[in-house]
Amino acid sequence: MSPDIEQVVNKTRLRLIPFMLMLYILAFLDRANIGFAKQAYQIDTGLSDGAFAMGAGIFFVFYAVLGVPANLLMRKFGARAWIGGTTLVWGLLSAAMAYADTEIKFLLVRSLLGAAEAGFFPGMIYLTSQWFPQSKRAGIMGLFYMGAPLALTLGSPLSGALLEMHGFMGHPGWYWMFVIEGGLALLAGVATFLYLDNTPAEARFLSKAERDHLAATLAAEESGKTTSRISDGMRNKTVWHLAVIYMIIQISVYGLVFYLPSQVAALLGTAVGFKASLVTAIPWIAALFGTYYIPRYSDRTGERRNIAALTLLMAGIGIGVSALASPVIAIVALCFAAAGFIAVQPVFWTMPTSMLTGAALAAGIGFTNMFGAIGGFLAPNIKAQADILFGNKLAGLLTLAVITIIGSIAIMMLRKDKKAQPEKQSA
């Protein structure tokens, strides 16, 4: 008698998702913590606003260029070696930011950090597609995506507290923030080599019957997909459409992430520190709820496109309202914005993983993530340039809001695909 696939999936979820979530928290924290260090770091190093925006964005240039080959290399060498190795390297580089006290060093380390992290996130999406059935993926990826709001919920007070270490052993607070948070990633890299299994066939935590049943379930799904070659995936118009949508989503995400601490501090009339970081955590707490419930609802109903479009629309409206409202209303609006642009992403990723397989899937995820990285590069620069062009600090946020709403329209323009099987029928 075959094992119950629901039980096998639940067992796999409990084994993989907490660990993947922990890695994503550290990855997101190490790429976004310069937002907390912004004010003090610029004062101490003399870094201009333009240089800061360039450094915040240049991370994504190398992240974008190396995304596709990195994912193909992970497929070749295995998740354990690839994810473990890249985590060690990015942890070391994140800690090295403590010594980036000139503009040239800042841009260099941010560039190398982007190269080091290029294989991590698309690798995690690809790994999810190799371990979980299609009908479960939005909810599974929703749990994984909780890493971003958790990084900013837990990371906001942590980063704020570390900034308060200013003067300890003669170093500024941002020095300790980079060293300690980078050191945590180094430890996680070592743990990856010991904990992670490459494929269901190698899963040490499953019995042989469970491994065989999970592998057979996944193989049956993959057999129905015809797009398996890299060239097929790259020529697919829907893949390009999805890539542009993902770029817009990331413009929304990083346009707010890099500037949210200073925006909240301005609303409170204070400097970025522990107090402002606590309030900054509120939108990310809201994002946790949205990221948990919205993808699970998508799995339950089998609806992808409309849910993704409405969720991103909520984010765009939230960003726009936050720029125009009173402080209390602005914080509430930021809650809806954060919930929207984080929760839309796990629903979004069910789309390319439902149509691609094999090398095409690995390359397609990397390709789509490459466009997202371009969005991450453009985001801080779009905001900064809009502020300068219109001579108003609100212009950047309003521009981001308009771009996000355009993204929701682009999702609605996708062809309406056959619905996935609802969760209750998938067993």
C-alpha positions in Angstrom: 0.0 0.0 0.0 1.4 3.4 -1.0 1.9 6.1 1.6 -0.6 8.9 1.7 0.8 11.7 -0.4 -0.6 14.3 2.0 1.4 12.8 4.8 4.6 12.7 2.7 4.2 16.3 1.7 3.6 17.4 5.3 6.7 15.5 6.4 8.7 17.1 3.6 7.3 20.6 4.5 8.3 20.2 8.1 11.8 19.2 7.1 12.6 21.7 4.4 10.5 24.8 4.8 11.8 26.0 8.3 15.4 25.6 7.1 14.7 27.3 3.7 12.9 30.0 5.6 15.9 30.6 7.9 18.2 30.9 4.9 15.9 33.4 3.2 15.6 35.5 6.3 19.4 35.8 6.5 19.7 36.4 2.7 17.0 39.1 2.7 18.5 40.7 5.8 22.0 40.8 4.4 20.9 42.4 1.2 18.5 45.0 2.8 20.2 45.9 6.0 21.9 48.9 4.4 18.5 50.6 4.6 18.8 50.6 8.4 22.4 51.8 8.3 21.7 54.5 5.7 21.7 57.6 7.8 24.6 56.8 10.1 26.6 55.1 7.4 26.4 58.0 5.0 27.4 60.5 7.8 30.4 58.4 8.8 31.6 57.6 5.3 30.5 60.7 3.4 28.6 58.6 0.9 26.2 60.8 -1.2 22.5 59.9 -1.8 23.3 59.1 -5.4 26.1 56.8 -4.5 23.9 55.1 -1.9 21.2 54.6 -4.5 23.7 53.2 -6.9 25.1 50.8 -4.3 21.7 49.7 -3.3 20.9 48.9 -6.9 24.2 47.6 -8.2 23.8 44.5 -6.1 21.1 43.5 -8.6 23.2 44.0 -11.7 25.4 41.0 -10.9 22.5 39.2 -9.3 20.7 39.5 -12.6 23.5 38.5 -14.9 24.5 35.4 -13.0 21.0 34.1 -12.1 20.5 31.7 -15.1 23.9 30.1 -15.1 23.8 29.8 -11.3 20.5 27.9 -11.4 21.8 25.6 -14.1 25.0 24.9 -12.0 22.8 24.1 -9.0 20.9 21.6 -11.2 24.3 20.0 -12.1 26.1 20.0 -8.8 23.2 19.6 -6.4 21.4 21.8 -3.9 23.5 20.9 -0.8 26.8 21.9 -2.3 25.5 24.9 -4.2 23.3 26.5 -1.6 25.8 25.8 1.2 28.7 27.3 -0.8 26.9 30.4 -1.8 25.6 31.0 1.7 29.2 30.9 3.0 30.4 33.3 0.4 27.6 35.8 0.8 27.9 35.7 4.6 31.6 36.6 4.3 30.9 39.5 1.9 28.0 40.8 4.1 30.4 41.0 7.0 33.0 42.7 4.8 30.5 45.6 4.4 31.8 46.6 7.9 35.1 47.7 6.2 33.5 49.4 3.1 34.2 52.9 4.4 34.7 54.6 1.0 32.5 54.9 -2.1 34.7 52.5 -4.1 34.7 49.8 -1.4 31.0 50.2 -0.9 30.2 49.7 -4.6 32.7 46.8 -4.9 31.4 44.8 -1.9 27.7 45.4 -3.0 28.6 44.1 -6.5 30.3 41.0 -5.1 27.5 40.4 -2.7 25.0 40.4 -5.6 27.2 37.9 -7.5 27.3 35.6 -4.4 23.6 35.7 -3.9 22.7 35.2 -7.5 22.2 31.5 -7.2 20.3 31.5 -3.9 16.8 32.7 -4.5 16.2 31.1 -7.9 17.7 28.0 -6.5 15.2 28.0 -3.7 12.3 28.3 -6.2 13.7 25.5 -8.3 14.2 23.4 -5.2 10.6 23.9 -4.2 9.5 22.7 -7.7 11.5 19.5 -7.3 10.1 18.6 -3.9 6.4 19.6 -3.9 3.4 18.8 -6.1 2.0 21.7 -8.2 -1.3 22.0 -6.3 0.6 22.7 -3.1 3.2 25.1 -4.3 1.6 28.5 -3.7 1.0 27.6 0.0 4.5 26.1 0.3 6.2 29.1 -1.4 4.0 31.3 0.8 5.6 29.8 3.9 9.0 30.3 2.3 8.2 33.8 1.3 7.4 34.6 4.9 11.2 34.9 5.2 11.1 38.4 3.7 8.6 39.9 6.2 10.2 37.9 9.1 13.6 39.3 8.1 12.2 42.8 8.3 10.1 42.1 11.4 12.8 40.5 13.4 15.6 42.2 11.5 14.2 45.7 12.1 14.6 45.6 15.9 17.9 43.5 15.6 19.4 46.0 13.1 18.2 48.9 15.2 19.6 47.4 18.4 23.0 46.7 16.7 23.1 50.3 15.4 22.8 51.3 19.1 26.2 49.6 19.7 27.8 52.8 18.3 31.2 53.3 19.9 31.6 49.7 21.2 35.3 48.8 20.9 35.7 52.0 18.9 33.5 51.0 16.0 30.3 52.6 14.7 27.0 50.7 15.1 26.7 49.9 11.4 30.0 48.1 11.7 28.6 45.7 14.3 25.4 45.3 12.3 27.2 44.1 9.2 29.7 41.8 11.1 27.1 40.1 13.3 24.5 39.6 10.6 27.1 38.4 8.1 28.4 36.0 10.7 25.0 34.4 11.1 25.0 33.6 7.4 28.4 32.0 7.7 27.0 29.6 10.4 24.0 28.9 8.2 26.2 27.9 5.3 28.0 25.3 7.4 24.6 24.0 8.6 23.4 23.6 5.0 26.1 21.1 4.1 25.0 18.9 7.1 21.2 19.3 6.7 20.0 19.6 3.2 19.3 16.7 0.8 19.6 17.2 -3.0 16.5 15.4 -4.2 13.5 13.4 -2.9 15.4 10.2 -4.0 18.1 11.1 -1.5 15.8 12.2 1.3 17.2 10.8 4.6 14.1 11.8 6.5 11.7 9.7 4.3 11.3 6.0 4.1 12.0 4.2 0.8 8.3 3.9 0.2 7.7 7.6 0.8 10.7 8.6 -1.4 9.4 6.4 -4.2 5.8 7.7 -3.9 6.8 11.4 -3.8 9.2 10.9 -6.8 6.5 9.1 -8.8 3.9 11.9 -8.0 6.3 14.6 -9.2 7.4 12.6 -12.3 3.7 12.2 -13.3 3.2 15.9 -13.2 6.4 16.6 -15.2 5.5 14.1 -17.9 2.6 16.4 -18.9 4.9 19.4 -19.7 6.4 19.7 -23.1 8.7 22.7 -22.6 11.9 21.1 -21.2 14.7 22.5 -23.3 16.4 25.8 -22.4 15.8 27.3 -25.9 12.1 26.4 -25.7 11.7 28.3 -22.4 13.6 31.3 -23.6 11.5 31.6 -26.8 8.2 31.3 -24.9 6.2 34.6 -25.0 4.5 33.9 -21.7 7.9 33.5 -20.0 8.9 36.9 -21.2 5.5 38.3 -20.1 6.0 36.8 -16.6 9.6 38.1 -16.4 8.4 41.7 -17.0 5.7 41.3 -14.4 8.2 40.0 -11.9 10.5 43.0 -12.6 7.6 45.3 -11.8 6.9 43.4 -8.6 10.5 43.8 -7.5 10.5 47.5 -8.3 7.6 47.8 -5.8 9.3 45.6 -3.2 12.7 47.2 -3.2 11.5 50.7 -3.8 10.0 50.5 -0.4 12.4 48.2 1.4 15.5 50.3 1.0 13.7 53.5 2.1 11.0 52.3 4.6 13.2 52.8 7.7 13.9 56.4 6.9 10.3 57.0 5.7 8.9 55.7 9.0 11.5 57.8 10.9 10.3 60.9 9.0 6.7 60.1 9.9 7.7 59.8 13.5 9.9 62.9 13.4 12.9 60.9 14.7 16.2 59.4 13.5 16.5 55.8 12.4 17.1 53.8 15.6 15.4 51.2 17.8 12.2 53.2 18.2 11.7 53.7 14.5 12.7 50.1 13.8 9.9 48.9 16.0 7.3 50.8 14.0 9.0 49.8 10.8 8.3 46.2 11.8 4.5 46.7 11.8 4.0 46.5 8.0 6.1 43.4 7.9 3.9 41.8 10.6 0.9 42.5 8.3 2.8 41.0 5.4 3.3 37.7 7.4 -0.5 37.3 7.6 -1.0 38.1 4.0 1.7 35.8 2.9 0.3 32.9 4.9 -3.4 33.2 3.9 -3.4 34.5 0.3 -1.3 31.8 -1.3 -3.2 29.1 0.7 -6.5 30.5 -0.6 -5.0 30.4 -4.1 -4.1 26.7 -3.6 -7.6 25.9 -2.2 -9.4 27.6 -5.1 -6.9 26.8 -7.9 -7.1 30.4 -9.0 -3.8 32.1 -9.8 -4.1 35.0 -12.2 -6.9 37.0 -10.6 -5.7 36.6 -7.1 -2.2 37.7 -8.1 -3.5 40.8 -9.9 -5.8 41.9 -7.0 -3.0 41.3 -4.5 -0.6 43.5 -6.4 -3.3 46.1 -7.0 -3.7 46.3 -3.2 0.1 46.9 -2.9 0.0 49.7 -5.4 -2.9 51.5 -3.7 -1.2 51.1 -0.3 2.0 52.7 -1.5 0.1 55.6 -3.1 -2.0 56.2 0.0 1.1 56.0 2.3 2.6 59.0 0.4 -0.4 61.2 0.9 -2.0 60.4 4.2 -1.4 61.3 7.9 1.2 59.3 9.8 -1.3 56.8 11.3 -3.1 56.2 8.0 0.2 56.0 6.2 1.4 53.2 8.5 -1.9 51.3 7.9 -1.5 51.8 4.1 2.1 50.5 4.3 0.7 47.4 6.0 -1.5 46.7 3.0 1.4 47.5 0.6 3.8 45.2 2.3 1.2 42.4 2.5 0.4 42.8 -1.2 3.8 42.9 -2.8 5.1 40.0 -0.6 2.0 37.7 -0.9 1.7 38.1 -4.6 5.1 36.5 -5.2 4.4 32.9 -4.1 1.2 32.9 -6.2 3.2 34.4 -9.1 5.8 31.6 -9.0 3.2 28.9 -9.6 2.8 30.2 -13.1 6.3 29.5 -14.6 6.6 26.2 -12.6 3.3 24.9 -14.0 4.5 25.3 -17.6 8.2 24.5 -17.6 10.2 21.4 -16.7 13.8 20.1 -16.6 16.5 22.5 -17.8 13.9 24.9 -19.2 12.5 25.3 -15.6 15.9 25.9 -14.1 16.7 28.5 -16.8 13.2 30.0 -16.8 13.3 30.6 -13.1 16.7 32.2 -13.4 15.6 34.3 -16.4 12.5 35.5 -14.6 14.5 36.2 -11.5 17.0 38.1 -13.6 14.3 40.6 -14.7 13.3 40.8 -11.0 16.9 41.7 -10.2 16.8 44.5 -12.8 13.7 45.7 -11.0 15.6 45.7 -7.8 18.4 47.8 -9.4 15.9 50.2 -10.9 13.8 50.7 -7.8 16.0 52.9 -5.6 17.1 54.9 -8.7 13.5 55.4 -9.9 12.5 56.7 -6.5 15.6 59.0 -6.2 15.3 60.4 -9.7 11.5 61.0 -9.3 12.1 62.9 -6.1 14.7 65.0 -7.9 12.7 65.5 -11.1 9.6 66.7 -9.3 11.4 68.4 -6.4 9.2 66.6 -3.9 10.0 63.7 -1.5 6.5 62.2 -2.2 7.1 61.9 -6.0 9.2 58.7 -5.7 6.5 56.8 -3.7 3.7 57.9 -6.1 5.8 56.8 -9.1 6.3 53.4 -7.4 2.5 53.2 -6.8 1.7 53.8 -10.5 4.3 51.2 -11.7 2.8 48.7 -9.2 -0.7 49.2 -10.5 0.5 48.8 -14.1 2.0 45.5 -12.9 -1.5 44.3 -11.7 -2.9 45.2 -15.1 -0.1 43.2 -16.8 -1.1 40.1 -14.8 -4.7 40.4 -15.9 -3.4 40.4 -19.5 -2.0 36.9 -19.0 -3.9 34.1 -20.8 -6.3 32.5 -18.5 -4.9 29.0 -17.9 -6.7 26.0 -16.8 -7.1 26.1 -13.0 -4.9 23.9 -10.9 -6.6 21.2 -8.9 -7.8 22.5 -5.6 -5.8 21.3 -2.6 -8.5 19.0 -1.3 -8.5 17.0 -4.5 -4.7 16.7 -4.9 -4.3 13.5 -2.9 
